[in-house]
Amino acid sequence: MPQIYSRPSGRLEPLAAKVPEVIALFWVLKVLTTGMGEAMSDYLGGISIPLAGAIGLFGWGYAMWLQLRTREYRAPVYWFAVMMVAIFGTMAADGVHRGAHAPYAVSTTLYAIIVAAIFFFWHRSEGTLSIHSITTRRRELYYWAAVLATFALGTAVGDLTAISLKLGFLDSALLFAAVIAVPAIAWWRFNLNPIVAFWAAYIVTRPLGASIADWLAKPPARSGLGLGDGLVSAIAFVVFVALVAYVAAAKRDIQQPADDHQAHPRLAHPQLASSIDGGALQPSPADS
């Protein structure tokens, strides 16, 4: 169990990061959840829009409650939260387009501004956007706000290319597969800042996964294979559960804790621990 400290409010917070280490399965699960969120949102919306909204909203709220009350990373809890964010984020993006009759270009611009604003305030408050620094409640809230906003942005971008620009779902998927390789190659070969590379790739996973799911599910008249949203949702969910069970058992995606005294110098002096206030801990050099 990770060490915890008590703040003046009496609330306990983790010192271990609350998000997984970035390994290959992280990206597989991320793309899978985006596609599953797209297919499930469309499937539930086809049954009943009020039902879909209730499941999306309350499911997302419950998942966030579970995630925020844990004091360490737990794969089933974390990935359940990501799955519900995928469903709710899709509904949020679609709601702006359908409810307000906003063109996809407008909703894309709106969500891009929201994402940029979250990153701006997060960095101004904490000094880093590193996933290795998610060790306080405030940073975790910033993190999940960014995740939700990037899901909504990615949904709007995917619809923009597939529908407004008339590329279709398969060509959109191929486009985003090429785009997501850019930050990966830039980090690997050209020393792109790893935090910039991570978030750039993270945003693109949403339109990539959604485009793949739509290509599989939508009818041929809409440039898809016609498998249906229900079937695609069910297959994706079974694969999702199996992969989450594997990472939970293998524990290969748990971040290795930094030396407590190096990462959090104030903890080297126990008498100072109780004086930690609402400010965030300083990031370690690795987070810069």
Phi, psi and omega in degrees: 000137180289153176292152177227157176234159182255126177272166181306331180286349183089356182280135179267137179231154182279153168261336176282147180297143183266006182235158184284160171291150182273102174241178184302319181293336175301313182289324177298313180294323181296312179296321180297316181294327178294316178294318179296320178298320178296312183292317181294319179299315180293322181294312180294322178295329177289334178280308181195121180295316176300320178296316179299316179297319180295314179297316180296313184290308183287327176295318177296316179299317180294318179297320178293323178298315178297314183295317185287336181275348176280155181249009178207165178289127174231119187305311181299319181292314182298312185285335170296319177297318179296319179299315181290327174297322179298316180292311182293321178297322176296315180296322179296315180293316179294326180296321178297319182289312186279318182289315181265357182055037179275135176300155181299328178296323180288313180295324176298315179297318180300311182290329176296320178294318179296316178299314180299320180295318179298314179297321181297309182290325177299310182292322179295324181282317190251343180082000180200153174246015184292138176288345177279001181249010182280075185236008175226161180299319182297316179295324179294321178295318175300317181301311183288330173296318178294319179299313180297316181294321180291327175296315179296318178298313181298323177298314181295320180295317179298318177292326179298313182287318185286322187255303183293316180271357173061034177280337186083168187286318181294312180297325176295318179298318178296321178299312183288333174296322177289320182295319183291338178287338183298304178296329179295314180290321180297323177287319185289316188253336188236018173058035173298140178310127185298330179290318177297315181298318181299308185290328176296314178292322182300317179298319185286339179300331182294303179295332177295306181296319181294321179295321178295315180296317179294322179297320179288323191269321189287154182292159179305329179297339179249025176071025178248180179268345174082024179287335179098143181296324181296314181293316179298319178299315183295315180296314180298321181294318179298314178296319179300311180299319180296316181291321178295319177299322180293311182293328178294322180282320183285328180057030179280346184257016177276127180295136177284126182293141174284164175301124186305319184287330179281316182286326184226079187305328184295337180284350175291344180240096185306329182292344179268347186300320183286352182265002180293123184258205185289353180286156181281153172293151180288140180290151175286163180305329181294339183273351185287000000 
